[in-house]
Amino acid sequence: MKRFINFLITHGVIVFGMIFIPSLPALAQDVEAGLKTIYLSSDYALTTHKSKLLGSNDTGTSLRYALGFNVGDRKELGVVLQTESSAIAFKLNETSTKLLFRDTRITYRLGYFYLGAVSAYAEAAAVAADGTDMFSGRGTGSGYTAGAFIPLGGRSLLQIDVTSATVSSFLNKDEAVTVSLGSRLDIDISGHIPISKKILTLDLGYRQRTLPIVYNSTSYSETMQKTYIGFTVGNEI
């Protein structure tokens, strides 16, 4: 019992009845060991796109890359510029889609958990079975992100991230066709495993995205499921 009490005191744990709340400085120290001050990351994903708009499912690939910073006394302030693109050809009915999402994320971390704002840019296009463009356009919007880093030991981190962003203004090239993008929701679960002590990290994860598209006044739901592998290169400054 004495050892257990000493452990709680040493790790800054406050006891209220049966609830144990780790002190924020202790949590921050656990997480910051696995975060880089400046980094470049890229991942390659096997992507399954289930399209209600095109009435088909198929598998393709997507690529995501990012430039990020973690600054502050405990690397609590995060800034990430992130771009993700995919092109899926649906062989069943010979249709296709192209999607690009570019986010600027600013987050603040308190212990394990973080919350932040997202500035979003999107490009979207779809091609019908006869080869004609259904729509092609771009737009901007905003949203939020929230998540947590869970230390796994040895600088490894498990990250759970939820991001929602709405493109409030979508400009289609063909103004006669009305298109709008709804609120995009991304759920991302990833593991960050150091290969070298501070420079190179292996990233493995699963991401699911839902994206409503309103095409000529009819709403369709697009679902993308992605299993990815990637690398992060960074350093301490």
N, C-alpha and C positions, 0 to 999 in steps of 0.2 A: 504493500500500500504506500509506504514512504517513497519508494522508487517511482510509483505512478504519479504521486503528488509532485515530486521534484521534476518529473518530465513535463507536467502541465505548466509549472512555474517557469521552467527553463525556456519552453517554447511559447511563452506568452499567452497561455490559454486561460480564458475567464470562464468560470463555472457559474451558471445560473440554474439551479435544480439539476435537470438532466440534460441541459443544452450546453454544448461546448462551442465557444466562438473563438477561433484563432485570432490573435492580434494582427492587425493589418501590416505592420512592419515585417513580422515573421513571414506572412504569406507573400508579400512583395519580394522578399529576398529569395524565397524558393523559386519564384517565377522568373525573376530577372536574370538568374544564372543561365537560363536557356534562351534568352532574347539577345539579338544582335543590335548594336547601335545603328549600323547602316547595312543594308543587304539588298541583293538582287535575287529573285526567285523565279522559277519557271516550272510548270508542270504540264504533263501530257495526259489527256483523259480519253478513255474509251466511253463513248457517249451514246446512250439510247434515247432517242427522241420519239415521244408519243404525241402525235399531232392530231388534234381534233379538227383544226382548220383544213388540213390536207387529207384527212381521213386515212392516215397510214402511220405505221411504225417502222423505224429502221435504226441501224447502228452506224455511227461514224466516229469521228475524233474531234477533239477541241484542244486548244492551246491557251494557256493562261501564263502571263508573266507580270512581274511587279517590281517596283522600286519602293523600299520602305525605310523608315527611320523610327527608332525607339529612343527618346531623349528624356531628360529629367534626372533627378537624383537617383531614382529607382526605375528608370526607363518606363515611367508610367504614361507618358504621352506618346502616342503612336500616330504616324502619318504614312499612308500607303497610296501609291498611284498604281492602279491595277487594270489590266486589259485582258479580256477573254474573248476568243472568237471561235466559231464553229461553222461548218458547212456540211449539211446532211442531204444526201440524195436518197429519196424513197423509191426503191426499185419496183415496189408493188404497183404503183400507179404513175411512175416516172415524173414525180414532182420533186421539188427541192426547196430548202430554206438556207439562208445565210443570216447569222446573228453575230453581232459584236456589242460587247458591253465594256464601257470604260468608267471606272469608279475612282473617285478621290475620297479616301476615308480618313477621318480624324477621330481618334479614340482616346479616352482617358481610362486608365486601369486603377482599380482600388483592390489590392490583394489579388485574388484569383480572377476577379470579374472586371469586365470593361464595357463601356457604353460609348457610342459615338454617332457622328453625323456622316452622311454620304451625299456627295454630289455626283449625279449619274448622267452618263451619256450613252445612247443606244443607237445602233443601226440595225435595221431588219428588212429582209426581202424574202419573197416567196415566188416560185415559178410554177405555173399550172402544167398539167399533163401535155398540153399542146405546145409548150415552150414559151408561152406569153407570160409577161410579168403580171402577177396578181397585185403586188405592191412593192415599192422600194422607197425607203425613206429613213429619216433620222430624227432624233429628238433629245431633249434634256429634261432633267427632273432632279428630285432629291429624295432622301429617305433616312433610315437609321440602321445602325448595326449594334448588336449586343452579343456577348459571349463570355467564355471563360478559358483560362489556361490551367491545366491540372498537371503539376509536376509528377513525373514517373520515375525520377532518380537518374543520376548521371547526366544532367542537363537535358534529358528527354522531356518533351511536353506533349500532352494531349490537348487539342484545341477544339472547342465546340463553338460554332459561330452561326448566328442568324442575322441575315441582312434582308431588309425590305426597301425597295426603291420604286417610285412611281415616275414614269415619264409623262410630265404634264402637258408637253407640247410636242406632237409627232407630225412632221411635215412629209407627206407622201408626194413623190414626184408627179403622179397623176392626180391632180386636184379633184377630178370627177369621182375618184374612189376614196371613200372615207375610211380611214384606218386610225386606230388609237391603241396604245399599249397600256394595259392595266398595271396593277401593283405587283411587281416581281418579288418573289419570295425565294431566298436561297437558304438552305440548311446544309452546313458543311461540318463534317467531323473528320479531323485529320490528326496524324501523329507526326511529330518532328523529332527525328532521331539523329544525334550528332555522329558524323563520320570522323571528323577531326575535332579537336577539343573546342575550338571557337570559330573555325572558318566555314566548314562544309557540313550541311545537314541534309539528310534524306527525308523527303516528305511523302507520306502515303495517306490517301484519304478517299472519302466518298462525299459527293455533293449532289443534292437534289434541288432542282429549280422548277418552279411553276410560274408561268407567264400567261395571263389572259390577253387575248388579242381580239379587238372588236373590228370586224371586217364587214363593211356595208351594213351596219347596224345590228349585226349578229355577233354574239360573244362566243369565243372559242377558248378552250384551255389547252395550253402547251405544257408538257411535262418532259424534263430532261434529267436523266439519271447518269451520273458520271463517277467512274472509278479511276483514280489518277495516281500517278507517280511523278515525282519531281525532285528538284534540288534547290537549296538555298545557299548562296555564297555571301558571306558578310564578315564583319570584323568589329572590334571594339575601338572607339576613338576616345 
